Amino acid sequence: MYQNLHTHTSLCHHAVGKPVDMAKVAVAAGATCLGISDHAALPDDRWLDVRMEYAQLPLYEQWIEEARQAYPQLNLLKGFEAEGDPALFGYYRDLLEGRGFDYLVGAGHYLSLEGQWRSSFSYLQDGPSLKNYVKQLVGMMESGLFAFIAHPDLFGCGFSAWNADLAAASADIAQVSKALGVPLEINGNGWRKLPVSGAEGPRAPYPWVPFWEVCASHQAPVVVNSDAHRPEELFHGIERGRQLASQLGLPLWDATDLGLAKTKKMG
């Protein structure tokens, strides 16, 4: 049974479609659970090039409710993919407790360096930035606010070769994931991105297999998602991610394990 808990909408400026478009594909595929988790609207409207304005939050919620009404047989979850700035944790808690969000996805697209938030795609490429990245992911897991951590091996975009620092960082992430029961995401979108030049030739920026081998050694739980940015991508990479988890013996979680799946009466 397919499901995807990492799904974007056109409100983020780099995706196509509305929740109802994604729900249509999900139902046609026989899925019973779909999570919409666009990049979080933020009260200070930072990073607007890749996310909706805060004023569009009600519209986002309206779109999800319209999809729920159109496809009542689908367990359609309302979520956000949110950055790990602790200053935002109070707001995130209000989303969950006050606005009825079903879940949040923790993400490290940005990291704090010398008092400024920098893009992980451009600045996550050395020892100090790697330490900050790990600290940020650990802080998200310890907060109890996030159902899982998206593409934790994002550092594969900035490091060309696996090394001891990456192995140690991966172990730190995996140990906390295992101890707290916060899954790490095998993200299918990485396989759709342009390859990077690695020490052994071109490879996907993520999922990066050495990271998942470390996770397997610690038996950290994982979830597999497509990170869909258009309806036709909704389940792309899901089967490949499951195969990777199976090959390495990683504990595979889904919406039921995360306490997100709800029983719906059919008919």
LUMRORO-915908 format. One record per residue (C-alpha): residue number from 1; residue in one letter; chain; z negated, x, y negated. Coordinates in nm, 3 decimals, always signed. Each point is the difference from the previous one (the first is absolute). Last residue first. Example, Ala and Ser with C-alpha at 12.3 -4.5 7.8 and 13.67 -1.06 7.14 Angstrom:
2
2:S:A:-0.714:+1.367:+0.106
1:A:A:-0.066:-0.137:+0.344
END
This chain:
267
267:G:A:-0.208:-1.936:-0.436
266:M:A:-0.190:+0.325:+0.056
265:K:A:-0.366:+0.051:-0.078
264:K:A:-0.056:+0.343:-0.149
263:T:A:-0.249:+0.258:+0.123
262:K:A:-0.063:+0.274:-0.253
261:A:A:+0.087:+0.367:+0.025
260:L:A:-0.176:+0.226:-0.248
259:G:A:-0.300:+0.124:+0.199
258:L:A:+0.147:+0.349:+0.016
257:D:A:+0.025:-0.016:+0.379
256:T:A:+0.191:-0.328:-0.032
255:A:A:+0.233:+0.140:-0.264
254:D:A:+0.101:+0.289:+0.224
253:W:A:-0.156:+0.315:+0.140
252:L:A:+0.149:+0.275:+0.216
251:P:A:-0.233:+0.264:+0.143
250:L:A:+0.212:+0.319:+0.009
249:G:A:+0.104:+0.131:+0.341
248:L:A:+0.260:+0.242:-0.140
247:Q:A:+0.300:-0.160:+0.170
246:S:A:-0.133:-0.349:-0.065
245:A:A:-0.051:+0.058:-0.372
244:L:A:+0.348:+0.149:-0.031
243:Q:A:+0.147:-0.294:+0.191
242:R:A:-0.178:-0.242:-0.228
241:G:A:+0.147:+0.176:-0.300
240:R:A:+0.351:-0.021:+0.144
239:E:A:-0.047:-0.370:+0.072
238:I:A:-0.117:-0.070:-0.355
237:G:A:+0.258:+0.220:-0.172
236:H:A:+0.195:-0.290:-0.147
235:F:A:-0.196:-0.325:+0.027
234:L:A:+0.037:-0.140:-0.351
233:E:A:+0.288:+0.227:-0.101
232:E:A:+0.255:-0.284:-0.025
231:P:A:-0.230:-0.182:-0.241
230:R:A:-0.017:+0.281:-0.256
229:H:A:-0.267:+0.256:-0.089
228:A:A:-0.167:+0.003:+0.341
227:D:A:-0.289:+0.238:+0.061
226:S:A:+0.095:-0.026:+0.369
225:N:A:-0.351:-0.001:+0.141
224:V:A:-0.185:+0.152:+0.294
223:V:A:-0.380:+0.001:+0.007
222:V:A:-0.210:+0.292:+0.121
221:P:A:-0.348:+0.069:+0.134
220:A:A:-0.125:+0.361:+0.000
219:Q:A:-0.035:+0.137:+0.350
218:H:A:-0.111:+0.341:-0.130
217:S:A:+0.266:+0.193:+0.194
216:A:A:+0.242:-0.283:-0.073
215:C:A:-0.050:+0.042:-0.374
214:V:A:+0.084:+0.370:+0.033
213:E:A:+0.319:-0.090:+0.189
212:W:A:+0.072:-0.255:-0.271
211:F:A:-0.003:+0.270:-0.266
210:P:A:+0.222:+0.224:+0.212
209:V:A:+0.254:-0.287:+0.032
208:W:A:+0.072:-0.047:-0.370
207:P:A:+0.064:-0.368:-0.065
206:Y:A:+0.106:+0.095:-0.263
205:P:A:+0.229:+0.222:-0.208
204:A:A:+0.261:-0.053:+0.273
203:R:A:+0.127:+0.330:+0.133
202:P:A:+0.267:+0.257:-0.082
201:G:A:-0.029:+0.337:+0.172
200:E:A:-0.281:+0.182:+0.177
199:A:A:-0.175:+0.124:-0.314
198:G:A:+0.066:-0.333:-0.166
197:S:A:+0.263:-0.113:-0.245
196:V:A:-0.072:-0.360:-0.089
195:P:A:+0.182:-0.301:+0.140
194:L:A:+0.109:-0.285:-0.227
193:K:A:-0.219:-0.305:+0.055
192:R:A:+0.047:-0.260:+0.274
191:W:A:-0.224:+0.182:+0.247
190:G:A:-0.274:+0.006:-0.262
189:N:A:+0.024:-0.377:-0.032
188:G:A:-0.133:-0.041:+0.353
187:N:A:-0.356:+0.087:-0.099
186:I:A:-0.245:+0.092:+0.275
185:E:A:-0.307:-0.128:-0.179
184:L:A:-0.355:+0.127:+0.039
183:P:A:-0.265:-0.237:+0.126
182:V:A:-0.349:-0.038:-0.150
181:G:A:-0.252:-0.002:+0.283
180:L:A:-0.263:+0.186:-0.200
179:A:A:-0.054:+0.294:+0.236
178:K:A:+0.361:+0.011:+0.121
177:S:A:+0.151:-0.012:-0.347
176:V:A:-0.256:+0.252:-0.124
175:Q:A:+0.093:+0.243:+0.278
174:A:A:+0.373:-0.054:-0.053
173:I:A:-0.010:+0.083:-0.370
172:D:A:-0.203:+0.318:+0.050
171:A:A:+0.221:+0.101:+0.294
170:S:A:+0.311:-0.047:-0.212
169:A:A:-0.143:+0.223:-0.270
168:A:A:-0.079:+0.270:+0.256
167:A:A:+0.350:-0.017:+0.149
166:L:A:+0.157:+0.002:-0.347
165:D:A:-0.202:+0.308:-0.096
164:A:A:+0.094:+0.173:+0.328
163:N:A:+0.373:-0.042:-0.058
162:W:A:+0.293:-0.236:+0.059
161:A:A:+0.310:+0.098:-0.192
160:S:A:+0.192:-0.139:-0.299
159:F:A:-0.295:-0.153:-0.183
158:G:A:+0.074:-0.247:-0.280
157:C:A:+0.139:-0.313:+0.166
156:G:A:-0.208:+0.052:+0.314
155:F:A:-0.303:-0.052:-0.223
154:L:A:+0.060:-0.373:+0.053
153:D:A:-0.172:+0.040:+0.337
152:P:A:-0.246:-0.278:-0.088
151:H:A:+0.294:-0.247:-0.008
150:A:A:-0.211:-0.304:-0.091
149:I:A:-0.376:-0.007:+0.065
148:F:A:-0.144:-0.307:+0.169
147:A:A:-0.196:-0.317:-0.072
146:F:A:-0.124:+0.136:-0.332
145:L:A:-0.312:-0.094:-0.190
144:G:A:-0.266:+0.165:+0.219
143:S:A:-0.049:+0.269:-0.262
142:E:A:-0.028:+0.275:+0.262
141:M:A:+0.367:-0.031:+0.095
140:M:A:+0.110:+0.020:-0.362
139:G:A:-0.226:+0.298:-0.065
138:V:A:+0.142:+0.179:+0.304
137:L:A:+0.352:-0.054:-0.131
136:Q:A:-0.097:+0.138:-0.342
135:K:A:-0.183:+0.302:+0.139
134:V:A:+0.300:+0.077:+0.221
133:Y:A:+0.233:-0.013:-0.299
132:N:A:-0.230:+0.214:-0.209
131:K:A:-0.009:+0.264:+0.273
130:L:A:+0.380:-0.009:+0.029
129:S:A:+0.037:+0.044:-0.377
128:P:A:-0.218:+0.311:+0.013
127:G:A:+0.187:+0.150:+0.300
126:D:A:+0.358:-0.053:-0.115
125:Q:A:+0.287:-0.250:+0.008
124:L:A:-0.121:-0.342:-0.111
123:Y:A:+0.132:+0.020:-0.357
122:S:A:+0.345:-0.164:+0.013
121:F:A:-0.023:-0.276:+0.262
120:S:A:-0.374:-0.028:-0.061
119:S:A:+0.074:-0.111:-0.354
118:R:A:-0.268:+0.114:-0.244
117:W:A:-0.308:-0.172:-0.137
116:Q:A:-0.165:+0.219:-0.262
115:G:A:-0.346:+0.157:-0.025
114:E:A:+0.097:+0.337:+0.137
113:L:A:+0.178:-0.157:+0.297
112:S:A:-0.068:-0.356:+0.116
111:L:A:+0.245:-0.117:+0.261
110:Y:A:+0.275:-0.259:-0.004
109:H:A:+0.198:-0.163:+0.282
108:G:A:-0.319:+0.009:+0.206
107:A:A:-0.016:-0.347:+0.149
106:G:A:-0.268:-0.237:+0.128
105:V:A:+0.127:-0.337:+0.121
104:L:A:-0.198:-0.302:-0.116
103:Y:A:-0.078:-0.315:+0.194
102:D:A:-0.019:-0.380:+0.000
101:F:A:-0.002:-0.047:-0.376
100:G:A:-0.204:-0.303:-0.096
99:R:A:-0.018:+0.051:-0.373
98:G:A:-0.377:+0.053:-0.032
97:E:A:-0.113:+0.192:+0.307
96:L:A:+0.305:+0.203:+0.090
95:L:A:+0.156:+0.032:-0.344
94:D:A:-0.347:+0.043:-0.149
93:R:A:-0.065:+0.294:+0.231
92:Y:A:+0.323:+0.160:-0.118
91:Y:A:-0.113:-0.034:-0.360
90:G:A:-0.329:+0.171:+0.080
89:F:A:+0.190:+0.275:+0.185
88:L:A:+0.224:+0.078:-0.297
87:A:A:-0.211:+0.284:-0.145
86:P:A:-0.007:+0.145:+0.352
85:D:A:+0.374:+0.081:-0.033
84:G:A:+0.138:-0.034:+0.352
83:E:A:+0.326:-0.181:-0.061
82:A:A:+0.069:-0.352:+0.125
81:E:A:+0.254:-0.164:+0.231
80:F:A:-0.076:-0.369:-0.052
79:G:A:-0.063:-0.291:+0.231
78:K:A:+0.059:-0.367:+0.068
77:L:A:+0.048:-0.078:+0.369
76:L:A:+0.256:-0.240:+0.147
75:N:A:-0.101:-0.133:+0.343
74:L:A:+0.332:-0.170:+0.063
73:Q:A:+0.029:-0.359:+0.127
72:P:A:-0.037:-0.128:-0.355
71:Y:A:+0.335:+0.153:-0.101
70:A:A:+0.110:-0.159:-0.329
69:Q:A:-0.355:-0.070:-0.116
68:R:A:-0.113:+0.353:+0.079
67:A:A:+0.305:+0.139:-0.177
66:E:A:-0.084:-0.204:-0.310
65:E:A:-0.358:+0.128:+0.016
64:I:A:+0.125:+0.358:+0.009
63:W:A:+0.226:-0.058:-0.299
62:Q:A:-0.284:-0.161:-0.194
61:E:A:-0.228:+0.298:+0.067
60:Y:A:+0.266:+0.234:-0.134
59:L:A:+0.049:-0.226:-0.303
58:P:A:-0.376:+0.002:-0.065
57:L:A:+0.005:+0.384:+0.005
56:Q:A:+0.291:+0.019:-0.244
55:A:A:-0.226:+0.057:-0.303
54:Y:A:-0.122:+0.320:+0.164
53:E:A:+0.356:+0.131:-0.017
52:M:A:+0.172:+0.061:+0.332
51:R:A:+0.028:+0.342:+0.156
50:V:A:+0.210:+0.316:+0.023
49:D:A:+0.101:+0.077:-0.360
48:L:A:-0.319:-0.172:-0.116
47:W:A:-0.213:+0.300:+0.093
46:R:A:-0.298:-0.122:-0.208
45:D:A:-0.035:-0.363:-0.100
44:D:A:-0.370:+0.034:-0.090
43:P:A:-0.099:-0.301:+0.211
42:L:A:+0.205:+0.121:+0.298
41:A:A:+0.253:-0.199:+0.203
40:A:A:-0.005:+0.143:+0.348
39:H:A:+0.312:+0.133:+0.167
38:D:A:+0.123:-0.276:+0.231
37:S:A:-0.193:-0.093:+0.312
36:I:A:+0.143:-0.309:+0.168
35:G:A:-0.138:-0.020:+0.354
34:L:A:+0.185:-0.183:+0.275
33:C:A:-0.140:-0.161:+0.316
32:T:A:+0.160:-0.228:+0.260
31:A:A:+0.321:+0.194:+0.056
30:G:A:+0.280:-0.164:+0.195
29:A:A:+0.279:+0.198:-0.165
28:A:A:+0.125:-0.309:-0.185
27:V:A:-0.355:-0.056:-0.125
26:A:A:-0.021:+0.352:-0.142
25:V:A:+0.343:-0.017:-0.162
24:K:A:-0.086:-0.323:-0.181
23:A:A:-0.338:+0.139:-0.100
22:M:A:+0.164:+0.299:-0.167
21:D:A:+0.221:-0.226:-0.212
20:V:A:-0.298:-0.224:-0.082
19:P:A:-0.197:+0.307:-0.111
18:K:A:+0.268:+0.078:-0.259
17:G:A:+0.292:+0.240:+0.022
16:V:A:+0.111:+0.352:-0.085
15:A:A:-0.212:+0.309:-0.060
14:H:A:-0.016:+0.275:-0.263
13:H:A:-0.112:-0.195:-0.308
12:C:A:-0.347:-0.085:+0.145
11:L:A:+0.054:-0.372:-0.066
10:S:A:+0.292:-0.001:+0.245
9:T:A:-0.241:-0.031:+0.289
8:H:A:-0.168:+0.240:+0.242
7:T:A:-0.120:-0.024:+0.361
6:H:A:-0.261:+0.200:+0.190
5:L:A:-0.174:-0.219:+0.258
4:N:A:+0.293:-0.036:+0.238
3:Q:A:-0.007:-0.196:+0.323
2:Y:A:+0.215:-0.006:+0.308
1:M:A:-0.108:-0.145:+0.332
END
